[in-house]
Structures are given as C-alpha cells and as structure tokens.
C-alpha cells in the first residue's frame, strides 16, 4: 500500500499552501512599524518653546 507517500505528499502540499497563505495574509499596504501613540516625542522645530 502507498499510504505513507500519500501522507507525505499531502503534508508537503499543506505546508506549501500554508506558506503561500501566510505571505498573502500580510497586507503590504500598511506599514509594519507604527509609532507608539503614547511615546513621548521630541518637540518640533516649528512649535514655540514652552514659557517657564
């Protein structure tokens, strides 16, 4: 019986399809690294300095 090669073939195709789907799942239109909205940012040069 050729059960073992059939199982290996199905497993290989499943892994291949999984890799393709994982590449398609990542949407390239969105940036990968987005700035943290709560992180402190340096003051911009156009902003006036705070009065002390």
Backbone as CSV, one residue per row, in Angstrom:
resi,resn,N_x,N_y,N_z,CA_x,CA_y,CA_z,C_x,C_y,C_z
1,UNK,0.845,-1.192,0.000,0.000,0.000,0.000,0.886,1.249,0.000
2,UNK,0.426,2.261,-0.679,1.198,3.501,-0.798,0.576,4.584,0.072
3,UNK,0.352,4.255,1.318,-0.276,5.219,2.221,0.742,6.250,2.693
4,UNK,1.956,5.799,3.028,2.967,6.712,3.569,3.373,7.788,2.554
5,UNK,3.671,7.446,1.299,3.984,8.529,0.346,2.807,9.473,0.114
6,UNK,1.600,8.959,0.171,0.428,9.813,0.019,0.331,10.805,1.168
7,UNK,0.571,10.349,2.386,0.528,11.242,3.540,1.630,12.304,3.461
8,UNK,2.834,11.887,3.050,3.920,12.850,2.914,3.615,13.884,1.824
9,UNK,2.995,13.453,0.742,2.628,14.379,-0.324,1.584,15.382,0.131
10,UNK,0.573,14.894,0.856,-0.466,15.789,1.363,0.133,16.772,2.367
11,UNK,1.030,16.287,3.226,1.668,17.170,4.198,2.515,18.235,3.507
12,UNK,3.251,17.840,2.475,4.078,18.788,1.737,3.213,19.864,1.084
13,UNK,2.124,19.461,0.448,1.231,20.420,-0.204,0.587,21.332,0.843
14,UNK,0.225,20.787,2.003,-0.387,21.604,3.052,0.594,22.655,3.571
15,UNK,1.842,22.274,3.756,2.853,23.237,4.212,3.082,24.302,3.143
16,UNK,3.153,23.889,1.910,3.355,24.843,0.814,2.199,25.837,0.733
17,UNK,0.980,25.350,0.809,-0.194,26.226,0.764,-0.212,27.137,1.989
18,UNK,0.201,26.622,3.158,0.259,27.447,4.364,1.249,28.583,4.229
19,UNK,2.398,28.316,3.611,3.386,29.375,3.403,2.841,30.441,2.454
20,UNK,2.199,30.009,1.380,1.627,30.966,0.425,0.539,31.819,1.090
21,UNK,-0.318,31.182,1.876,-1.382,31.932,2.542,-0.820,32.897,3.578
22,UNK,0.257,32.515,4.266,0.838,33.415,5.260,1.477,34.619,4.591
23,UNK,2.017,34.461,3.394,2.568,35.606,2.673,1.464,36.523,2.166
24,UNK,0.356,35.957,1.737,-0.755,36.766,1.231,-1.475,37.448,2.393
25,UNK,-1.459,36.821,3.583,-2.194,37.347,4.739,-1.640,38.704,5.164
26,UNK,-0.327,38.913,5.041,0.299,40.174,5.434,-0.021,41.207,4.363
27,UNK,-0.686,42.266,4.765,-1.098,43.309,3.823,0.056,44.285,3.629
28,UNK,0.631,44.366,2.439,1.777,45.252,2.245,1.410,46.735,2.199
29,UNK,0.134,47.081,2.187,-0.239,48.488,2.106,-0.115,49.187,3.457
30,UNK,-0.088,48.434,4.553,0.043,49.028,5.875,1.504,48.989,6.303
31,UNK,2.002,50.045,6.951,3.386,49.998,7.427,3.546,48.970,8.539
32,UNK,4.693,48.337,8.556,4.933,47.289,9.553,5.170,47.914,10.921
33,UNK,5.950,48.987,10.968,6.288,49.616,12.244,5.539,50.931,12.358
34,UNK,4.626,51.021,13.296,3.891,52.249,13.521,4.369,52.862,14.836
35,UNK,4.474,54.191,14.893,4.926,54.812,16.140,3.909,54.618,17.256
36,UNK,4.416,54.484,18.449,3.570,54.314,19.619,2.872,55.641,19.904
37,UNK,1.544,55.689,19.970,0.873,56.979,20.187,1.133,57.558,21.574
38,UNK,1.523,56.730,22.544,1.760,57.233,23.894,3.229,57.539,24.155
39,UNK,4.086,57.305,23.190,5.507,57.557,23.392,5.770,59.064,23.368
40,UNK,6.658,59.532,24.256,6.983,60.968,24.220,7.746,61.300,22.956
41,UNK,7.404,62.401,22.351,8.056,62.799,21.111,8.825,64.092,21.342
42,UNK,9.865,64.266,20.561,10.656,65.486,20.648,9.839,66.646,20.092
43,UNK,9.965,67.833,20.674,9.206,68.970,20.140,9.669,69.320,18.739
44,UNK,8.730,69.658,17.912,9.075,70.006,16.548,9.714,71.392,16.516
45,UNK,10.583,71.656,15.549,11.232,72.975,15.499,10.254,74.115,15.239
46,UNK,9.115,73.841,14.616,8.174,74.914,14.327,7.325,75.273,15.542
47,UNK,7.280,74.395,16.552,6.460,74.666,17.735,7.189,75.657,18.644
48,UNK,6.482,76.582,19.224,7.154,77.532,20.136,7.588,76.832,21.412
49,UNK,8.645,77.345,21.997,9.157,76.772,23.240,8.185,77.098,24.374
50,UNK,8.021,76.187,25.321,7.100,76.476,26.445,7.647,77.597,27.333
51,UNK,6.747,78.418,27.812,7.123,79.536,28.676,7.282,79.013,30.087
52,UNK,8.388,79.433,30.736,8.617,78.954,32.104,8.390,80.037,33.108
